[in-house]
Amino acid sequence: MSTNTVAVYLRVSTAEQNTEAQEQQVLDFCRKRGWRSPRIFRDSASGATSHRPGLDSMLALIRSGAIRHVVT
C-alpha cells in the first residue's frame, strides 16, 4: 500500500495537552500493517468545535482520493 494513502488524525481538547501518547499508539498500529510514513494531521480543539484545520485538511485529501485509510 502506498504510504500517501494512509492518514493519522490526532486531537486533544486543550493546548495544555499533547498528542504524543496517541501518536505512538497509532504509528505502531500503522507499522504492524506495513503502512510506512502515514500523513499526520493534528488539532488542539474541543470536540464541539467545528473549526479544526487538521481535520479540514485531511477531509479535503480524502475527498480528492489522495487518502484511503484513516487511523485515529
Secondary structure by P-SEA (a helix, b strand, c coil): cccccbbbbbbbccccccaaaaaaaaaaaaaaacccccbbbbbbccccccccaaaaaaaaaaaacccccccc
